[in-house]
Amino acid sequence: MKTKALNPILEVRDLLIEFGHGRRKVKAVKGVSFDVYKGETFGLVGESGSGKTTVGRAILGIQPISDGTIYFNNQIAHGKPPDLNHLNLKIAHNMKIMKLNQNTTSNRLNDYLQEFKRVYHKYIDSKYYDLKTQQLREYPDGIDRKIAEGVNLKGTKIVSVKKDADLNYVSEAIKDNLKRLLKIIRLQMKTLRFAEEIGQYIEIDASLEKAVIKYQKETHELILQVKDLENNIYHNLEKMQAIRDQVLKGKYKSISKFFSDLGQQLELIVQDHKQISELLDQARTNHHFNLDLSSSGRGRRKHLKTIERRIVSNTAKQKMALVAELEEMKVLLQLPEIQTSIKESKTLTLPNKAKKHDLKQQMQMIFQDPASSLNDRMAVEQIIAEGLENFPHLYKSKEAIETYLQWVNHDKPEAEWIEPEDVQPKAVKKFLILQLLTTVGMLPEHLSRYPHEFSGGQRQRIGIARALVMKPSFIVADEPISALDVSIRAQVMNLLAKFQKEFELTYVFIAHDLSVVRFVSSRIAVIYRGDIVELAEADELFANPLHPYTKSLLSAIPLPNPEQEKKKIHFKYDPATEHADYIVDFPQWAEVANGHYVYANERELKKYKSICKNK
C-alpha cells in the first residue's frame, strides 16, 4: 500500500482490537493495515459501529491494542512490536488443533463409510453387513430387503436424519478446518511479509535471512495445498447433500444410480482427506524449522538438543538428506538470535517514557462529542492551557517569546518596548491561548467562560484550539462536524483546511458521511465491521466504487433534487449473498488499479479488475 515517491508519517499494520473476554470476545477491528502520508487528509468512512473511531483512538494510544503495530515517523508509537517466534507459535498451535480435528473427522468419516456399506448391502444385496466383523451374512428372517429399480426412493428410509449424523459432523469439521486455515494463512502471510522486510530493520546474516524466508514459504505452500483439498471436500459434501435432497424431492428412481452417485463423491472425499493428513504432517514437520530459527534463550537451547537427537535418529534410519538439512540448521542456530536483534532495534522497540511524552504533543485528537470531551469544571483558558503546562517548552521557547514580543511591542514607541529578559512565561502562555482562540473565531472574553455556556459549534472550536495549541504534526479528527448545525459545518471544515496549510498538518478524518469526506480528503478508506473493504483516492472512489458496501454508502447520499431522490434506487448490501463463497475462496487485500485497493476473493478480484480495465 506504499507509494514509493512518498514517505508515510503513519503506518498501521495488522491492527487488531478486541472487546470482552473468553467466548464473549468480540473483534471490533480485524487486522487492518494502511498508510497515511505527510500533509494529506486521510478519510476513514463507515456506518456507526464499523470500528472507525476505535481505529482513531488506537492511533493516539487511547484505545488498548490486542495485536498489531502503529508506526509514527518510522518508529513504533503504539501496539506490540513484531515477534517472529510468537507468530510461529500461533501457527503451530492452530496446526495442532487442525490435526486433532482431522483425526476426529477420520473416525467419523470411517463410521459413515461403514454405515454406507451396511445400507448398500441391505438394499442392493439384501444381506446384513456386520459392522464389528465387517462380514456379510443372510438376514435370519429371510425377508427380501432389496429396493427394485424404478422405485421412487422418496418413499423408502434410505435417507434419514439418523444416517446424516456422521456426515453432518464431517461437514461441520470441514467448515471448522477452513476457518482454521484462514487463521493460519493470514498468520503465515503476516509472518512472511515481516520476514521478507526484516533486513530493513536489523542486522542479520544473509544465510539466516534466506533460511527464514525459505522455510516460511515452504510451509505456506503446503498449507495452500491443504486448503485446495479442503475446498474439494467441501464442494463434494455439498454434492452429496444435493443428491440426498433430490431423493427427498422424489427425483431419484434408481437405487443403483443413487449409490453410484453418492459413492463416487464419498470416494473423492476419502482420497482428499488422506492427502490432507499427509500434507498437514509435512507442514507441521517443516514448521519445526521455523520455530528453530525464531527461537531464543532457553528455547533455542532446547531446539538445539532436539535437533541433535533427530540427527542421531535419522542417521540410523539412513535419511541422509534430512540429516544434512538438520546439520545446516544446527549451524544457523549458532548465529545471533533474530528475536534478540529485533529487541535491540530502535525501529522495532516500544517508545520509552520520554518518547511517549513527545508523541502526545505530536499527535492530537479532535473528539466527536465536544460536550463530553471538555471538562465543565474548567474555564476555557484552563482547558487550552492544560496541554501547555505539560509541555512548557511550547511557551518558554525563544520562538514563542519573539512572537509574543512582536505582538506586545507592535503599537508601542521603541523606548517602551519590552525586552526578552522582562517577559513572564505566564504572559506568553496566555498570549498563545488567546491568539489561537481568536484564530478559531472565538472572542477574548470567552477565556473565562465554561463549556456549558457555549453552543455545539463553539465547543467544537474550543476542542480544535486545544488540539492545535500543542503544535502537533498529526491530528485525528473524529467526526468533528457530525454534532454541528449545517451552517456551522462549513466554517469548521474551512478552519481545518486553513490550519492544514498554515501548520503543515496531516489529518485522519473520521466520518460516516461520504459526501463530507470527499470535500476534505485526499484518499478515502471504507471500513465495514472492523475490516477496511476499499481504499482509493477520493475522486476515484466516487467515480468507480467497486466493493458493494461502498456502493451502498454512496447510494445513501441524498440528492438535492427531491424528484430525483424519490426515483433513486438504493443499493442494498447483503454480505451473506455477496460473499457466500468466502468460506472456500478467502478474501484478501489487493490492488486492482493504481492506488485502488479492495478486500475481495479471487472471483471478485477478476470482476473488479475487468471493470477497471474497461472503464
GULUMFI-285139 format. One record per residue: x, y, z of N, C-alpha, C in turn; residue in one letter. Coordinates in steps of 0.02 Angstrom, whole numbers, plus 50000, padded with zeros to 5 digits. Example, Ala and Ser with C-alpha at 12.3 -4.5 7.8 and 13.67 -1.06 7.14 Angstrom:
2
506604971650390506154977550390506604983550390A 506424988850354506844994750357506455000250394S 
REM end
This chain:
615
500404994050000500005000050000500435006450000M 501095005749995501515011649996501595014549926K 501625021149923501805024549862502545026349870T 502955023749826503675024249836503915031549837K 503565035949801503775042849798503635046549863A 503215043749905503015047149967503225043050027L 503385046550081503555043150144502965043750192N 502705038250216502145038650262502355041450330P 501935045850358502055048450425501765043450476I 501235039750454500915034850497500825028250459L 501015022750491500915016050462500545011750513E 499965009350493499575004850535499654997850507V 499864993150548500004986450524499634981150566R 499184977550532498834971750562498514973550629D 498164979150630497864981650692497264977350712L 497314974350770496774970150797496554972950865L 495914974350872495644976850935495044972550954I 495074969851014494544965351039494244968151103E 493594967051110493244968751172492984962351204F 492944962351271492684956451306493234951351320G 493024945851349493494940551369493214933751351H 493664928951341493464922051329493014921251269G 492464917551279491994916251224491594922451205R 491584927351250491204933551235491644938751200R 492244936851182492704941451150492444943251080K 492454949751066492204952251001492764956150966V 492864954850903493374958450864493054964850836K 493264970550863493004976950839493384979350778A 494034977850776494464979450718494854973150702V 494834971050638495074964350620495704964450577K 496244966950606496894966550571496964971250513G 496754977550520496794982350464497494985150457V 497674986850395498324989950380498224995650330S 498555001250342498545006750294499095011650311F 499255016050263499755021250273499425028050267D 499695032950302499475039950295500105044050280V 500075048050226500655051750204500655058850230Y 501255061550238501345068250267500965073550226K 500565077550260500225083150228499555081450197G 499355075050197498715073150167498155072750219E 497545072550194496965071050237496715064250217T 496765059550263496565052650250495875051550280F 495385050250238494695049250260494565042150280G 494235041150337494035034550360493275034550369L 492925030850326492195031250322491875024550337V 491305024750372490925018650386490315020450427G 489845015750430489255017050470489415016450545E 488935018250587489045017950659489185010750680S 489695009850721489885003150744490354999450698G 490605002850646491054999550598491774998850625S 491945002750676492615002350705493065008250688G 492795013350654493215018950632493475023150690K 493045024550740493255028350799493755024350840T 493645017850844494105013350881494795013650850T 494835013650783495475014250748495805020950765V 495405026350762495665032950777495945033450848G 495585030650896495815030750966496445026450975R 496475020950938497075016550943497695020150916A 497605024050863498175027750834498465032550886I 498035035450927498265040250978498485036751042L 498375030151048498575026551108498045026751162G 497455029251147496915029551196496595022751204I 496525019151148496205012651148496725007051152Q 496685002551201497164996951205497134992651141P 497714990451119497774986551058497904979251075I 497504974751046497584967551059498184964751021S 498274967050959498844964850918498944969950862D 499524969650831499674974350778500114980050803G 500344984050755500834989250771500654995750735T 500755001350769500665007950739501335011550739I 501575013350679502215016850673502075024250658Y 502445028550691502405035750678503115038350665F 503215041150605503885043450584504405037850590N 504205031950564504645026050560504865023350629N 504475025050681504605022350747503945019450775Q 503995014150815503385011450845503105016550894I 502475018250884502135022850930501705019050981A 501325014250956500875010350999500815003250972H 500534998851014500424991950993500954987251018G 501034981850981501504976651001502054975950948K 502684976050968503224975150919503174968350885P 503374967750822503354961250788503764956050826P 503484950150832503814944650868503764938450825D 504314936750791504314931250743504164924550777L 504444923550836504334917250871503614916550894N 503324922050918502624921950941502164920250883H 502294923150824501884921650765501944914350746L 502554911650748502664904550731502324899950781N 502334901850845501984897850896501234897850885L 500954903450864500244903850848500064899250790K 500484899350738500384894950680500404887650702I 500904885850743500974878950767500364876850807A 500114881450849499524879950890498914878450846H 498804882550795498234881450751498304875150709N 498924873550690499044867250654498894861250699M 499074861750762498954856350810498204855050818K 497814860450826497084859850833496794856750770I 497054859050712496794856450649496944848950642M 497524846750666497714839750663497254835550707K 497104838050767496634834550812495944833950780L 495734839450749495084839450714495094834550656N 495664834050623495744829450566495674822150589Q 495974820650646495934813750672495224811850690N 494874816550723494164815250742493734814450679T 493874818650629493494818250566493614811550532T 494224809050536494384802450506493954797050537S 493874797250603493464792250637492734792750615N 492474798950611491774799950591491664798050518R 492164799550477492114797750406492134790150397L 492544786850437492564779550436491894776550458N 491594779550510490934777250534490414777950479D 490434783550443489954784650389490064779650332Y 490694778050317490854773150265490564766250283L 490644764450346490374758050369489614757950363Q 489294763550382488574764050377488344763850303E 488744767050260488594766950188488614759750161F 489124755950183489174748950161488584744850186K 488394746050249487834742250278487194743550239R 487054749850225486434751650188486474749050116V 487064749450086487144747050018486974739650013Y 487284735550056487174728250053486454726450073H 486154730550116485464729150137484984729950079K 485044735550041484554737149988484754734649919Y 485394732849910485614730249845485654722649845I 485954719849900486054712549903485584709049952D 485194712849990484764710250043485164705850092S 485764708450109486194704850157486384709650214K 486504706450271486674710250331487434711050334Y 487654717350340488364718850346488524720150420Y 488914715650449489084716250520489634721450529D 489494726950565489964732450574490574730350614L 490494725450659491064723250701491534718650662K 491244713450630491664708550595491794710550522T 491394715450498491424717750428491314711850379Q 490864707350399490684701650358489954702050337Q 489804698950279489104698750255488794692150276L 488134692550293487764686350307487024687550290R 486664681950285485954682350269485564684750330E 484994688250315484544690250369484194683950396Y 484144683050460483844676950488483094676250472P 482744681750459482024681150446481864679450374D 482384679650330482284677750260481914682850218G 481754688650245481384693850208481854697250159I 481604698150097482004701450044481954709150055D 482514712350065482524719550078482754723650019R 482844720649962483064724149902482554729349881K 482824734949855482384740149825482464739449750I 481924738149717481944736949645482084743349607A 482384742449548482494748149503481824751049481E 481794757649478481174761049457480734763249514G 480894760849576480504762949635480734769849656V 480244774249669480404781049693480694780549763N 481314782949771481664782149835481394786649890L 480964791249872480684795749923480284791849975K 479954786549954479534782649999479924777650040G 480584777050029480994772350068481324776050127T 481664772350169482024775350225482764775950212K 482934776350148483644776350129483994782850150I 483614788250154483874794650179483514796350243V 483904797150298483594798750362484064803150403S 483774806250453484174810650498484704806550534V 484534800450555485004796250591485624794750549K 485504793350484486074791750440486484797950424K 486184803850434486534810150419487004812350475D 486964809450534487324811850593488074812350581A 488384806850558489104806850546489294811550488D 488874811550436489014815850378488974823250398L 488494824950440488424831950463489034833950506N 489274829150546489864830650587490464831950541Y 490554827750490491104828750442491054835550409V 490444837350389490324843850356490514849650402S 490304849250466490474854650514491224854850528E 491534848950530492254848550542492644851750484A 492414850750423492734853650364492664861350367I 492074863750385491974870950392492444873850445K 492514870250500492964872450554493684872550530D 493874867450491494554867150463494684872950415N 494184874650375494254880250328494344886850366L 493974887750420494044893850461494744893950494K 494954887950516495614887350548496164888850497R 496064886450436496554887750382496604895150366L 496044898650369496054905950357496494909350409L 496434907250472496864910050526497594908550511K 497744902250493498434900150481498724904050422I 498344904450367498594907950307498724915250321I 498264918450358498374925550374498984926550419R 499074922050467499664922450510500304921250470L 500264916450423500854915050381501024920850336Q 500514924050308500634929850264500934935650303M 500694936650364500964941850407501694940250425K 501824933950442502504931850459502974932350400T 502734930150342503144930250282503304937450261L 502804941750267502894948850250503434952050295R 503404950450359503904953050406504594950050392F 504614943450377505244940050364505594943050303A 505204944750251505484947550190505744954650199E 505484958150251505684965150264506174965650323E 506324960050355506704960250418507404963350410I 507694962450350508354965250337508374972850338G 507794976050331507754983350333507804986050404Q 507664981850453507614984050522508194981750566Y 508484975950550509014973250593509594970650551I 510184970050584510754966950552510664959350558E 510644955950502510514948750502510954945350451I 511224939550469511634935750423511224933750362D 511524934450303511164933150240510904925950236A 511304921150259511094914150256510504912850303S 510504916250361509964915450409509314918550381L 509374924450352508794927750322508494923550265E 508934920750224508724916450169508354910250194K 508614907250247508304901150276507624902750306A 507564908350341506924910350371506394910950317V 506554914450263506064915550208505914908850173I 506434904750163506344898350129505844893850165K 505944892850230505514888150267504814891050278Y 504764897650284504094900650289503704899450225Q 504034900250168503704899350103503514892050092K 503954887550110503814880350102503204878250143E 503184880450205502614878650248501974881750221T 502024887950198501444891450171501164887850109H 501614885550066501394881950005501044875450023E 501294871950074500974865650096500264867050123L 500194872450161499544874250189499054876250133I 499314879550082498884881350025498624875149989L 499044869949986498834863649956498284860349999Q 498374860750065497854858150111497204861750099V 497244868350092496644872450080496274870250017K 496644869049963496334866849900495964860249909D 496274855649946495954849149958495344849750003L 495384854050054494804855250098494234858350058E 494404862750011493894865649966493544860149925N 493954855449900493674849949860493174845849902N 493384844349964492944840450009492304844250022I 492364850750035491774854950048491284854649989Y 491554855349928491114855149868490814848249859H 491194842949872490934836049864490404834449916N 490494837249976489974836450028489324839950007L 489404845649976488814849249950488454845149897E 488854841649854488554837449802488194831449833K 488494828649886488164823149921487504825349951M 487514831249981486894833850011486364835149958Q 486604837449899486134838749844485814832249820A 486204826849819485934820249799485404818049848I 485534818849913485054816949964484424821249960R 484514827649945483934832149937483504829949877D 483844827749824483484825449764483044819249781Q 483314815049825482924809049847482304811349884V 482384816049930481814818449970481294822049927L 481514824649869481044828049823480724823049774K 480924816749780480614811649737480894811349667G 481514813549657481794813749590482274808049576K 482364803449624482794797649613482354791349610Y 482404787749553482014781649544482464775649527K 483114776549541483584771049528484034770249589S 483964764549622484364763349683485104762649666I 485264759449609485964758649590486294765349573S 485914769749539486184776349522486294780549586K 485844779849634485914783449697486564781549732F 486684775049739487294772749772487914774349731F 487844774049665488414775649621488614782949628S 488104787449625488244794649630488524796449698D 488204793649751488424795249819489114792249833L 489224786149810489864782749821490434786149785G 490294788849726490814792349688491074798449726Q 490604802349754490804808249793491154806249857Q 490924800949888491214798549951491934796249939L 492044792949884492724790549867493204796449858E 492974801749825493384807749815493544811049882L 493054811249926493154814249993493674810450032I 493634803850031494114799650068494824800650041V 494884800849974495554801849943495854808549965Q 495454813849960495694820549979495864820850054D 495444817550094495554817650166496224814350184H 496384808850151497024805450164497604809950144K 497544813450087498074818050065498174823750114Q 497614826250141497654831750189498054829650250I 497924823550275498284821050334499034820850321S 499224818550261499934818150243500244825050237E 499894829550202500154836350192500194840250258L 499714839150301499714842550366500294840250409L 500444833750405501024831150441501674834150414D 501714834750347502304837850316502374845150337Q 501814848750337501824855850355502044856750427A 501794852450472501974852950543502714851350553R 502954846250517503674844450521504104850150496T 503904853050439504274858550409504264864850453N 503694865650488503624871650530504084871350591H 504314865350609504804864750664505424868950648H 505614869250584506194873150564506064880650576F 505454882850563505274889850576505334891450650N 505104886750691505144887650764505884887550787L 506284883250756507004882950772507334889750759D 507214892450699507554898650678507344904750718L 506724904850742506474910750778506544910050854S 506794904350877506854903150950507404907450980S 507364908351046507874912351080507954909751152S 508524911451184508634909751254508604902351268G 508234900451320508154893351339507824889351283R 507354892551250507004889151195507484886951141G 507974891151125508464889351074508884883351096R 509084883251159509484877651183509094871051180R 508444871451194508014865451188507964863251116K 507894868051070507854866450999508494863150974H 509074865550998509714862650978509774855351002L 509554854051063509574847151089509114842651048K 508514845251030508044841350989508344839850921T 508684844750891508994843750825509534838350830I 509934838450883510454833450892510154826350897E 509604825850934509264819250940508994816950872R 508704821750834508434820050768508994817950719R 509584820950727510154819150683510344811850696I 510404810150760510584803250779510054798250754V 509414800050766508864795650747508834794550671S 508894800050633508834799550560509464796650527N 510034797250560510634794050535510544786450538T 510254784150592510124776950600509624774450548A 509164778850527508664776950477508904778150405K 509534780250399509844781550333509484787150293Q 509194791850330508874797550296509374803250293K 509854802550247510434806950245510264814050221M 509764814650178509564821350154509294825550212A 508884822450255508614825850313509164827350364L 509634822750370510204823750417510604829850395V 510734830450330511114836150304510744842750318A 510084842550310509674848550323509704850350398E 509684845350441509714846550513510394849250534L 510924846650501511604849250516511664856550496E 511354858250439511354865250417510964869650466E 510414867050491510014870750540510414871850604M 510794866750624511204867250684511714872950679K 512004873650619512484879150606512134885850610V 511534886250581511154892650581510964894850651L 510834890050694510634891650763511224894050806L 511834893650778512414896450814512494903950801Q 512124906450751512144913650734511744917650785L 511844924350788511464928550835510714927650827P 510354927550883509634926350883509254932050850E 508764930350808508374935450773507984939650823I 507654936350871507224939950918507624944750961Q 508234942950978508664947451017508834953650976T 508984952550911509134958250866508534962850858S 507934959750855507314963750849507214968150910I 507344965250970507254969051032507754974751038K 508334973951006508854979151009508764984450955E 508324983050907508214987850852507834994050877S 508064999950856507735006250876507055006850844K 506995004250783506355004850746505825000250774T 506024994350799505544989250819505454988550894L 505644993750932505534993551004505024998751024T 504654997251077504145001951101504475008251128L 504155014051121504455020251146504515020351222P 505055023551246505125024351318504685030051343N 504725031551408504285036451438504365043351405K 504995045251392505115051851361504825052251291A 504905046851252504635046851183503875046851183K 503585043251230502845043251236502595050251251K 502975053751293502785060651311502815065151249H 503335064251208503395068251146502845066651097D 502645060251094502115058251048501455061651064L 501335062751128500715065951148500675073151121K 501245076151113501255082951085501185082751009Q 501505077850977501495077450904500835074850876Q 500485070750914499855067650891499285069950936M 498795073150905498225075750943497565073250912Q 497025074150950496365071750927495825077050939M 495405077850889494795081850897494235076850906I 493915077150964493435071850981492745073050950F 492375067550943491725067650910491215071950946Q 491175071151012490675074751051491015080451090D 490935086651067491275092251101491025093351172P 490415091351187490135092451254490485087951305A 490535081351290490825076651338491585076751340S 491905079551289492635079651287492935085651323S 492515090451344492755096251381492535095851454L 492975097851500492835097551571492415103551592N 491805102251614491345107751632491575111751692D 492035108951731492275112351791492875116951777R 493095116951715493675121051697493475126451648M 493745132451657493625137951610493995136451545A 493815139851492494115138751426494875139651429V 495095144851464495815146151468496175140251501E 495885137351553496195131651587496205125451542Q 495665124451504495615118651459496175118851407I 496265124651376496765125151322497465125251352I 497535128251412498205128851444498455122151471A 498005117351481498205111051513498765107551475E 498705107551409499225104451368499885108151371G 499855114851372500455118851375500825117751441L 500455116751495500765115651560501155109051562E 500925104251522501285097751517501885098251471N 501885103351427502435104351380502665111651383F 502985113651437503155120751447503605123751393P 503985119451358504435122151306504045125551250H 503385123951244502985126951191502885134451202L 502895136651264502815143851277503445147051307Y 503945143051324504575145751350505125146051298K 504965143551238505465143551185505615150551160S 506195151351129506405157851101505915160251049K 505675155551007505195157150954504545159850983E 504285156651036503665158851067503745165851099A 504315167051130504445173551162504495179051110I 504825177551054504895182551000504215184250970E 503795179250961503125180450934502715184850981T 502795183451046502445187451097502685194651096Y 503345195651091503635202451091503405206451030L 503375203050972503125206450911502415208950922Q 502015204850955501305206650966501245212351018W 501615211751072501535216551127501865223251112V 502385223251069502755229351055502545232950991N 502095229650952501975232350884501665239350884H 501295241350936500975247950936501265252550990D 501875250951014502205254951066502815258551037K 502985264351065503605267651045504195263151063P 504745263751026505325259451037505595260051108E 505525266051137505785267051206505405262951257A 504775261051241504365257351289504345249751275E 504745247751226504735240551209504965236251268W 504635230551273504815225651325505385221351298I 505895220251340506465216251321506335208851337E 506675204151302506565196951314506655194851387P 507145197951422507265195951491506705198051538E 506285202851515505735205151557505075201151546D 505095196651498504485192951480504345187451531V 503725187251554503505182051600503205176051560Q 503425169951574503155164151537502395163751540P 502125165751597501395165651606501045170051555K 501355175951540501065180551491501095177551421A 501655174151405501725171051339501205165551331V 501095161751384500605156251381499905158951368K 499725164251403499055167151392498985170051322K 499525172951297499525175751230499405170351177F 499755164651185499675159151137498965156451137L 498675155951197497985153551204497505158351170I 497595164851184497165170051156497225170351081L 497845169851057497965170050984497605164350948Q 497655158450977497345152650945496575152950951L 496345155451008495615155951018495305160750968L 495635166350956495375171150906495435168450835T 495945164150824496035161150757495455156450740T 495185153050791494615148550778493945152150782V 493975158850787493355162750784493025164250850G 493395163450905493115165050971493375171950993M 493085174551047493255181151072493665180751136L 494065186151152494485185951213494085184951277P 493475187751279493075186951341492835179851353E 492905175551303492705168551311493195164551354H 493785167351366494285163651405494045161851475L 493655166051505493435164951574492775161051579S 492485159451523491855155751524491955148251527R 491395144751541491415137451548491065134151488Y 491245127851472490975124551412490215124651405P 489855123951462489115123551457488805130151434H 489205135551433488945142051413488985143051337E 489245138051301489345138751229488885134051189F 488805135751126488425131451080488865125651059S 488575120751023488955114950999489535116850954G 489405121550909489925123850862490495127250898G 490325131350948490845134750986491265129851028Q 490935124851056491295119751095491785115851050R 491555114550988491995110950942492595115250924Q 492505121750919493055126350905493555126350963R 493295125851024493735125551083494145119051080I 493815113651059494165107151052494715107551000G 494575111150945495075111950892495665116150919I 495505121450955496035125750984496465121751033A 496135117551074496505113551123497005108851088R 496805106151030497245101650993497815105550959A 497655111250929498145115050890498665118650933L 498475120350995498945123951038499575119751053V 499525113151044500085108651056500585108550998M 500415112050944500815112150883500975105050859K 500455101050848500555094150826500715093950751P 500965088250729501065087250657500525082550629S 500145079450675499655074350654499035074950699F 498445075150667497815075750704497305070550680I 496995067050727496425062750713495795066750727V 495415068250675494795072050682494215067050680A 493945065450738493415060450743492725063650737D 492445063250677491795066250662491735073250692E 492185077850673492205084450705491595088750689P 491205086850638490635091150620489955087550626I 489955081250648489325077450649488825080250699S 489075083550753488615086150804488445093450793A 488655096250735488565103350723487985104850676L 487735110950680487225113250633487525113850564D 487105113350513487335113650443487705120250430V 487465125650459487765132250448488475132650478S 488585128850531489235129050566489735124250533I 489485118950501489925113750474490435116550425R 490205120550378490655123350327491205127550360A 491035131250413491525135450447492075131150478Q 491875125850512492365121350544492795117850491V 492485115550436492855112350382493375117050353M 493175123250342493645128250315494205129750363N 494045129750428494555130750479495085125250477L 494845119050472495315113250470495765113650408L 495465115550351495855116250289496365121850296A 496155127350327496605133150337497205131250381K 497065127850436497605125950482498075120750451F 497805116550407498225111550375498755114950333Q 498565120250298499045124050257499535127950300K 499275131150353499695135450395500195131450436E 499985125850464500405122050510500665115450481F 500555114250415500775108150382500535101850419E 499905101750432499605096150470499425090250426L 499415084450456499165078350425498545076250464T 498005074850428497385072950462497185065750446Y 496895062350496496475056550484495765058950500V 495355059550448494685062550456494175056950457F 493855055950515493375050450525492665053150518I 492265049850479491565051950470491155046250442A 490495046950445490055041950415489715044650352H 489855050950337489545054250279490065054950223D 489995050850171490485050850116490535057550080L 489975061050074489985067350037490415072550073S 490415072350140490825076950179491565075050172V 491715068650177492405066350173492705067850105V 492305067450053492545068949986492795076149981R 492475080650017492645087750015493345089150042F 493565085150092494195086650127494755081550115V 494585075550092495075070050093495465069350027S 496095067450035496505065649977496345058449957S 496345053950007496155046949996495645044950048R 495245039950030494705037650074494745030050083I 494695027950146494645020750162493945019450189A 493625014350163492945012450185492995006450231V 492725007150291492785001850341492094998950357I 492054992250361491434988750375491554983250425Y 491234983750483491294978750537492014976750551R 492444981850557493134980650577493614979050521G 493374978450459493814977150401493794983150354D 494384985350330494394990450277494264986750212I 493714988450179493504984650120493704987950054V 493854994550057494064997949996494465004250014E 494965005749972495375011649983495595014349916L 495485020849905495675024049842495685031549851A 495945035049801495905042349801495175044349799E 495025050149829494325052149838493935052249772A 494205055349720493855055749656493755048949625D 494275044749631494235037949603493705033749638E 493665034449704493175030549742492465032349722L 492335038849712491665041049694491505039449621F 492005039749577491895038449506491845030949492A 492205026849532492245019749517492225015549580N 491665015749619491625011549679491565004149659P 491944999849693491954992749674491614988349726L 491784989149788491504984849840490764986449850H 490344981349857489624982549864489444986949924P 489844986649978489694990850036489814998250019Y 490344999549982490485006449960489905008949917T 489655004649873489095006649830488475008249872K 488365004349925487775005549967487845012250004S 488455013950026488565020350060488455026250012L 488705025449951488625030749901487895031749882L 487535026249877486825026749858486405029849913S 486685030049975486315033050031486395040550035A 486855043349995486955050649995486345053949965I 486005058350001485395061449974485545066149916P 485095066249867485165070649810484805077249824L 485075082949800484755089449814484075090249780P 483975086649725483335087149689482835082149719N 482285084449748481795079949780481505074749733P 481395076749670481105072049621481595066349605E 482225068249598482745063149585482835058549645Q 482785061449705482855057549766482305052349773E 481695054149752481125049449755481225043549708K 481515044949649481595039849598482225035649608K 482675037949651483315034649661483225027549689K 483595022849662483585015949687484185014949732I 484045013349795484585012449844484885005449835H 485545005149840485904998749835485924995549904F 485644989649910485634986149974486214981149977K 486614981650030487184977250038487004971350083Y 487044965350055486904959250092487524954750091D 487944955050143488574951250144488474943750132P 487944940850160487834933550153487744931550080A 487424935850042487314934449970487924936249929T 488204942149942488764944649902489394940349911E 489504937849971490124934249986490004927150010H 489534923749979489344916950001489924911949994A 490394913349949490944908649937491574910349976D 491534914850024492134916750063492414910950103Y 492004906050119492244900450160492744896150122I 492684895850055493154891850015493644896149975V 493434902249959493864906949922493974913049968D 494524912650006494644917650058494754924650028F 494494929850060494624936650036495324938950056P 495594943550017496244946450032496264953750010Q 496744957350036496824964450020497254964949957W 496974967649903497334967649840497224974149801A 497724975949761497684981949719497394980049651E 496834982949633496504981349569496654986449515V 496854992449536497064997749490497575001949528A 497885006649494498405010649526498125014449586N 498345012449647498125015749708497425014049731G 497095009349697496415007349714496435000149742H 496294999549807496324993049841495634990749863Y 495524984149859494884981249879495004974849918V 494574973649968494594967350006494114962549971Y 494404957549936493984953249894494324946549884A 493924941449863494214934949846494374934749772N 494624929049748494854928449679494294929849629E 493704927149643493134928249598492974935649592R 492964939149648492794946249648493354950349617E 493984948449629494544952149601494544952049525L 494384946249496494334945849423493814950649396K 493244950749431492694955149411492894962549417K 493214964349473493404971349485493944973649436Y 494424969249422494964971049375494684972049305K 494184967949288493864968749222493494975449218S 493164977449272492804983849274493304989649266I 493864989249302494374994649299494694994949230C 494774989149199495084988949132494634991949079K 493984990849086493504993049035493194999849047N 493375003149103493055009549118493295015049071K 
REM end
